[in-house]
């Protein structure tokens, strides 16, 4: 969290930077600078959306954001800068546990370059670099190679705290229902259930928020306490001296292998279905402003062309993650070793591959995430009314087309689309700033690289819709406006000749 500012003379020794400057003082200076920048760009500083009431007479929230991790914070900040201030964020996690960074993200640093931006919404003093230099000094930035994930989380919490974002933690969404053209959201809170009616709902739940972990069918034949998905809690200390099996070719799978090895596992057999690890990260080519900003506005045919290749290309695990693994002699990396069965064997597991069967004490599945909105309980009742990509093209029988078909069809404003005009009027008020947006929007709805463009598209769409919904009322208020200008009636003094 944002450090409290100590009283005069009460300097915390742990807050002294390498260059001898008190970190609390430098953070206070940064916050003063950010306050100044926000004032510089505050015009017109008028919270303009009109107040609306639900059928029961309670006030509506203009925007309810589900998820208070990096995307939720960035979205809320963007809305505040648009002077849309009637915003509420909810997150099911404890404060400081939102997102993956201090829970199931098992890499040491972010995978992206340190120069990335996103949550700052274009204000220099809100950028990670400014916060990092305030804490550690300008020279420390030059020494930094990649951003430690724990420090990224600290930065997000500082920004959230500074902005005083209205976040309700330990609060989960139970149901979303129609309420006229708004959405009625039932929340389960520490104080019990309550209902919020929102004009807009933004689901900012990350890569794992559009359907959950992708669990191979064979895993369900094994005792649940003997395996975990890479996004689930794992007691790595309990794996010391154990035989661990890991499945997957992606970065997360290798992160888990490295963590198990570092925790003292007797051996880790890491299985990859592919005959070789990919070496070229072709998706890096797409990291340019034109693609991030404009892919979402392409026609369906060109989106399909791009994304068929996108989903067909393998992504190599990061070199530093592989080095973490290869530093241990008890790593057993097997290629062409996909698993076909997994079942109990004594106190452990018997895992079958094309190369035979081996035994392990615990298994970790680095098998990614699926897109299946019917598997998101609070979205499931809305799914029959939604348009999906499978409704927009005839998918082939291959893996890529099957995957594409599962995505909801979204507008360039990251909005769901209804199958009927009646459903569409309401579903346009549901925005999926999470893994469900990839097919329609490109890589701007999850991760950090495309975040500035994703937040910009979201805020523009919400601002447009809120204004258009009340445009007639704004006109009536404009026509009736009769507030005198301070200079009205001013007559200059006579000029002596």
C-alpha positions in Angstrom: 0.0 0.0 0.0 1.0 3.7 -0.3 3.4 4.3 2.6 2.1 6.6 5.3 3.9 9.9 5.5 5.9 10.1 8.8 5.7 13.0 11.1 8.6 15.5 11.2 11.7 13.8 12.7 10.1 10.4 12.6 12.1 8.8 9.7 11.7 5.1 9.1 15.2 3.6 8.6 13.7 1.1 6.2 12.5 4.0 4.0 16.0 5.4 3.3 17.0 4.9 -0.4 20.5 4.0 -1.5 21.2 7.7 -2.3 20.3 8.7 1.3 16.9 10.3 0.5 13.9 9.3 2.6 11.6 7.3 0.3 8.4 8.6 2.1 9.4 12.1 1.2 10.1 11.3 -2.4 6.8 9.5 -2.7 5.1 12.5 -1.2 6.8 14.7 -3.8 5.7 12.3 -6.6 2.1 12.4 -5.4 2.3 16.2 -5.4 3.5 16.1 -8.9 0.7 13.7 -9.9 -1.8 16.0 -8.3 -0.4 18.9 -10.3 -0.6 16.9 -13.6 -4.2 15.8 -12.9 -5.1 19.5 -12.4 -3.3 20.5 -15.6 -5.4 18.1 -17.6 -8.7 18.3 -15.6 -10.6 20.7 -17.9 -13.5 20.5 -18.2 -13.7 19.3 -14.6 -17.4 18.6 -14.5 -18.8 15.2 -13.5 -21.4 15.2 -16.3 -23.4 11.9 -16.4 -26.9 12.4 -15.2 -28.1 10.6 -12.1 -30.5 7.7 -12.8 -32.7 5.7 -10.4 -33.5 2.1 -10.5 -37.1 0.9 -10.3 -36.9 0.6 -6.5 -35.9 4.2 -6.2 -32.2 3.6 -5.4 -29.5 5.4 -7.3 -27.8 3.6 -10.2 -24.1 3.2 -10.5 -22.9 4.5 -13.8 -20.2 1.9 -14.1 -19.6 -1.2 -12.1 -16.1 -2.7 -12.6 -15.8 -6.4 -11.8 -12.1 -7.0 -10.8 -9.8 -4.5 -9.1 -6.5 -5.8 -10.6 -4.4 -3.9 -13.1 -7.2 -3.7 -15.8 -9.8 -2.7 -13.3 -7.6 0.0 -11.8 -6.6 1.3 -15.3 -10.2 1.3 -16.5 -11.5 3.2 -13.4 -8.7 5.8 -13.7 -9.6 6.3 -17.3 -13.2 6.8 -16.5 -12.3 9.3 -13.7 -10.2 11.3 -16.2 -13.3 11.4 -18.5 -15.2 12.8 -15.5 -17.3 9.7 -15.1 -17.0 9.5 -11.4 -20.0 7.3 -10.3 -17.9 4.2 -10.5 -17.7 1.1 -8.2 -15.1 -1.6 -8.3 -15.6 -5.1 -6.7 -13.1 -7.9 -6.3 -13.5 -11.3 -4.6 -10.0 -11.3 -3.2 -8.5 -9.8 0.0 -7.0 -6.3 -0.4 -3.6 -6.7 -2.0 -4.3 -10.1 -3.4 -6.1 -8.9 -6.6 -4.8 -10.4 -9.9 -2.0 -13.0 -10.2 1.1 -11.1 -9.1 1.4 -12.3 -5.5 -0.8 -15.4 -5.8 -0.4 -17.7 -8.8 2.1 -15.8 -11.0 5.3 -17.8 -10.4 7.7 -16.0 -12.5 10.2 -13.6 -10.9 9.5 -10.6 -13.1 7.0 -9.3 -15.6 7.7 -10.7 -19.0 7.2 -7.3 -20.7 9.8 -4.6 -21.2 10.2 -2.2 -18.3 9.2 0.8 -20.4 5.6 -0.3 -20.8 2.8 2.0 -19.7 -0.9 1.4 -19.1 -2.4 2.0 -15.7 -1.0 5.6 -15.8 -3.5 6.7 -18.4 -0.9 8.9 -20.0 0.1 10.9 -16.9 3.9 10.8 -16.4 3.8 11.0 -12.6 1.5 8.0 -12.6 3.8 5.8 -14.6 5.6 2.8 -13.0 9.0 4.4 -13.7 8.1 7.5 -11.8 7.0 5.5 -8.8 10.1 3.2 -9.0 12.5 6.1 -9.1 10.7 7.8 -6.2 11.3 4.7 -4.1 14.8 3.8 -5.3 16.3 6.7 -7.1 16.8 7.5 -10.7 20.0 5.4 -11.0 18.0 2.3 -9.9 15.9 2.5 -13.1 19.0 2.2 -15.3 20.0 -0.9 -13.4 16.6 -2.5 -13.7 16.3 -5.1 -16.4 12.7 -6.3 -15.8 10.0 -5.3 -13.3 9.8 -7.7 -10.3 6.2 -8.9 -10.0 5.9 -8.0 -6.3 6.9 -4.4 -7.1 4.4 -4.2 -9.9 1.7 -5.1 -7.4 3.0 -2.5 -4.9 2.8 0.1 -7.7 -0.8 -0.9 -8.5 -1.8 -0.6 -4.9 -0.1 2.8 -4.5 -2.0 4.1 -7.6 -5.3 2.7 -6.4 -4.7 4.2 -3.0 -3.6 7.6 -4.3 -6.7 7.8 -6.6 -8.9 6.7 -3.7 -10.7 4.3 -6.0 -14.0 2.9 -4.5 -13.0 -0.8 -4.2 -15.0 -3.3 -2.3 -12.9 -6.4 -1.6 -14.1 -9.9 -0.6 -17.1 -9.2 -2.8 -18.1 -11.5 -5.6 -20.7 -11.2 -8.3 -23.4 -13.8 -8.0 -25.8 -12.8 -10.8 -26.3 -10.3 -13.6 -29.8 -9.8 -14.8 -31.7 -7.3 -17.0 -33.1 -4.2 -15.4 -34.8 -2.4 -18.2 -31.8 -1.3 -20.3 -29.5 -1.4 -17.2 -28.0 -4.4 -15.5 -29.0 -5.6 -12.0 -26.0 -7.2 -10.3 -26.3 -9.3 -7.1 -23.2 -9.1 -5.0 -22.1 -11.3 -2.1 -20.3 -9.2 0.4 -18.9 -9.8 3.9 -22.1 -8.2 5.2 -24.4 -10.4 3.1 -26.1 -10.0 -0.3 -26.9 -6.7 -1.9 -28.0 -5.5 -5.3 -26.5 -2.8 -7.4 -28.1 -1.6 -10.6 -25.5 -0.3 -13.1 -25.9 1.5 -16.4 -22.6 -0.2 -17.5 -20.8 -3.3 -16.3 -17.1 -3.9 -17.1 -15.8 -7.4 -16.5 -12.0 -6.8 -16.0 -11.1 -10.3 -14.7 -7.9 -11.0 -16.7 -6.9 -14.0 -18.8 -8.6 -16.5 -16.5 -11.9 -14.7 -16.2 -13.6 -15.9 -19.4 -14.1 -19.5 -18.5 -11.4 -20.6 -16.1 -8.6 -23.1 -16.4 -8.4 -25.4 -19.3 -8.4 -28.8 -17.6 -7.7 -31.9 -19.8 -10.5 -34.6 -19.4 -8.0 -37.2 -18.1 -7.2 -35.1 -15.0 -10.7 -35.7 -13.6 -9.8 -39.4 -13.2 -7.2 -38.6 -10.6 -7.6 -37.6 -7.0 -8.1 -33.9 -6.8 -5.6 -33.4 -4.0 -2.8 -34.8 -6.1 -2.9 -32.3 -8.9 -3.4 -28.6 -9.6 -3.7 -26.2 -12.5 -0.9 -23.7 -12.7 -3.3 -20.9 -11.7 -4.3 -22.6 -8.5 -2.7 -22.5 -5.1 0.2 -25.0 -4.7 2.0 -25.8 -1.5 5.5 -25.9 -2.9 7.1 -26.4 0.5 5.2 -29.7 0.7 6.8 -30.8 -2.6 10.3 -30.9 -1.1 11.7 -34.3 -1.7 8.7 -35.3 -3.9 8.4 -36.4 -7.5 6.6 -33.6 -9.5 5.2 -33.9 -13.0 4.5 -30.7 -15.0 2.6 -30.6 -18.3 2.8 -27.7 -20.8 5.0 -25.8 -23.2 4.1 -22.3 -22.1 5.7 -19.8 -19.8 3.5 -20.6 -16.9 4.2 -24.3 -17.0 8.0 -23.6 -16.9 7.5 -21.1 -14.1 5.9 -23.9 -12.0 8.7 -26.3 -12.8 11.3 -23.7 -11.7 9.4 -23.0 -8.5 9.1 -26.7 -7.7 12.8 -27.3 -8.3 13.8 -24.3 -6.2 11.5 -25.6 -3.4 13.6 -28.8 -3.3 11.5 -31.3 -5.3 13.4 -34.5 -5.7 12.8 -34.4 -9.5 10.6 -32.6 -11.9 9.5 -34.4 -15.1 8.4 -31.6 -17.4 6.4 -33.0 -20.4 5.8 -31.1 -23.6 3.5 -32.5 -26.3 5.5 -30.8 -29.1 8.6 -32.4 -30.6 10.6 -29.2 -30.0 10.3 -26.0 -28.0 9.4 -23.0 -30.2 12.2 -20.5 -30.6 10.6 -17.6 -32.5 8.0 -15.4 -30.8 6.2 -14.3 -33.9 3.5 -12.6 -32.0 6.0 -9.9 -31.0 5.6 -8.5 -34.5 2.0 -7.4 -33.6 3.2 -5.1 -30.8 2.8 -1.8 -32.6 0.4 1.1 -32.0 -1.4 0.7 -35.3 -2.4 -2.9 -34.5 -3.3 -2.2 -30.9 -5.5 0.7 -31.8 -7.1 -0.4 -35.0 -7.4 -4.2 -35.1 -10.8 -4.0 -33.4 -12.2 -2.0 -36.3 -11.3 -4.5 -39.0 -14.0 -6.4 -40.8 -14.7 -10.0 -39.7 -12.8 -11.6 -42.7 -9.5 -9.8 -41.9 -9.9 -10.4 -38.1 -10.3 -14.2 -38.9 -7.2 -14.1 -41.1 -5.0 -12.5 -38.4 -6.3 -14.5 -35.5 -6.2 -17.9 -37.2 -2.5 -17.4 -37.5 -2.3 -15.8 -34.1 -3.8 -18.9 -32.4 -1.8 -21.4 -34.6 1.6 -20.0 -33.6 3.3 -21.4 -30.5 4.9 -19.0 -28.1 8.3 -19.9 -26.7 8.9 -19.9 -22.9 11.1 -16.9 -21.9 14.8 -17.6 -21.9 15.3 -16.6 -18.3 12.5 -19.0 -17.2 14.2 -21.8 -19.0 17.5 -20.9 -17.4 15.8 -21.1 -13.9 14.8 -24.7 -14.8 18.1 -25.7 -16.4 20.1 -24.6 -13.4 18.8 -27.8 -11.7 20.3 -31.2 -12.5 17.1 -32.9 -11.4 15.1 -31.4 -14.3 13.8 -34.1 -16.6 12.5 -32.3 -19.8 10.7 -34.6 -22.1 9.5 -33.6 -25.6 6.9 -35.4 -27.6 5.6 -36.5 -24.2 1.9 -35.4 -24.1 -0.2 -37.0 -21.3 -3.1 -39.2 -22.3 -4.2 -40.6 -18.8 -3.6 -39.8 -15.2 -4.9 -41.9 -12.3 -4.1 -42.9 -8.7 -1.3 -45.3 -8.0 -0.7 -46.0 -4.4 -0.3 -42.6 -2.6 0.7 -40.9 -5.9 -0.1 -40.8 -9.6 0.4 -42.9 -12.6 0.7 -40.8 -15.8 0.5 -42.3 -19.2 2.3 -40.8 -22.3 3.0 -42.2 -25.8 6.3 -43.2 -24.4 5.0 -45.2 -21.5 3.8 -44.7 -17.9 5.6 -43.0 -15.1 4.8 -42.2 -11.5 4.7 -38.9 -9.7 3.7 -37.6 -6.2 2.0 -34.5 -7.6 1.1 -33.0 -11.0 0.8 -29.4 -12.2 -1.1 -28.7 -15.4 0.2 -25.7 -17.3 -2.5 -26.1 -19.9 -3.7 -22.5 -20.2 -7.2 -21.1 -20.0 -10.4 -21.6 -22.0 -13.0 -19.2 -23.3 -16.4 -20.5 -22.1 -18.7 -17.8 -20.8 -21.3 -20.5 -19.8 -18.7 -21.5 -17.2 -18.7 -18.1 -15.6 -21.7 -18.4 -13.2 -22.8 -14.8 -13.3 -22.6 -14.5 -17.1 -24.1 -17.9 -17.9 -27.8 -16.8 -17.8 -26.9 -14.1 -20.4 -25.1 -16.5 -22.8 -28.2 -17.6 -24.7 -28.9 -14.0 -25.7 -25.3 -13.3 -26.8 -23.8 -13.4 -30.3 -20.6 -15.5 -30.7 -18.0 -15.8 -33.3 -19.5 -19.2 -34.2 -22.5 -17.3 -35.4 -20.4 -15.1 -37.7 -18.5 -17.7 -39.7 -18.6 -21.4 -40.5 -15.8 -22.9 -38.3 -13.7 -25.8 -39.6 -13.1 -28.9 -37.5 -9.5 -28.0 -36.6 -8.4 -26.9 -33.2 -7.9 -23.2 -34.1 -11.4 -22.7 -35.6 -13.0 -24.5 -32.7 -11.2 -22.2 -30.3 -12.2 -19.1 -32.3 -15.9 -20.2 -32.3 -16.0 -20.1 -28.5 -15.4 -16.3 -28.3 -18.2 -13.9 -27.9 -18.6 -11.4 -30.7 -17.8 -7.9 -29.4 -18.1 -4.4 -30.8 -15.1 -2.1 -31.2 -16.2 -0.7 -27.8 -15.6 -4.1 -26.2 -19.3 -4.7 -25.8 -21.3 -7.9 -26.0 -23.8 -8.1 -28.8 -27.3 -9.4 -28.5 -29.0 -11.9 -30.8 -32.1 -9.8 -31.0 -32.6 -6.0 -30.9 -34.2 -6.3 -27.5 -31.3 -8.2 -26.0 -28.8 -6.1 -27.8 -30.0 -2.9 -26.2 -29.1 -4.3 -22.8 -26.0 -6.4 -23.7 -24.3 -3.4 -25.2 -23.9 -2.3 -21.6 -21.8 -5.3 -20.8 -18.1 -4.8 -21.6 -15.7 -7.8 -21.4 -12.2 -6.3 -20.7 -10.8 -9.8 -20.2 -9.7 -12.9 -22.0 -13.0 -13.0 -23.9 -12.0 -9.9 -25.9 -9.0 -11.3 -27.7 -10.8 -12.5 -30.9 -12.7 -9.3 -31.5 -10.3 -6.7 -30.1 -6.9 -8.2 -30.5 -4.4 -8.3 -27.5 -5.7 -5.1 -25.7 -8.0 -6.7 -23.2 -5.5 -8.7 -21.1 -1.9 -8.2 -20.2 0.0 -4.9 -20.1 1.3 -4.3 -23.6 -2.0 -3.3 -25.2 -3.6 -1.9 -22.0 -3.5 1.8 -23.1 -5.4 1.1 -26.2 -7.9 -1.2 -24.5 -8.7 1.3 -21.8 -9.0 4.1 -24.3 -11.5 2.0 -26.4 -13.5 1.1 -23.3 -13.7 4.7 -22.0 -14.6 6.1 -25.3 -17.4 3.6 -25.8 -18.8 4.1 -22.2 -18.6 7.9 -22.5 -20.4 7.8 -25.9 -23.2 5.6 -24.7 -23.8 7.5 -21.4 -24.0 10.8 -23.4 -26.2 9.5 -26.1 -28.6 7.9 -23.7 -29.2 11.4 -22.1 -28.6 13.6 -25.1 -32.2 14.9 -25.2 -32.1 15.8 -21.5 -28.8 17.6 -22.1 -30.4 19.6 -24.9 -33.4 20.5 -22.7 -31.0 21.7 -20.0 -29.0 23.6 -22.6 -32.1 25.3 -24.0 -33.2 26.3 -20.4 -29.8 27.5 -19.4 -30.0 31.1 -18.2 -27.1 31.5 -15.7 -25.7 35.0 -16.1 -22.1 35.3 -17.2 -19.9 37.2 -14.7 -19.2 39.8 -17.4 -22.8 40.2 -18.6 -24.0 43.8 -18.4 -20.5 45.1 -18.0 -20.1 48.6 -19.5 -16.7 50.1 -20.1 -16.0 53.4 -18.5 -16.1 56.4 -20.7 -12.7 57.2 -22.2 -11.5 60.7 -21.6 -10.7 62.5 -24.7 
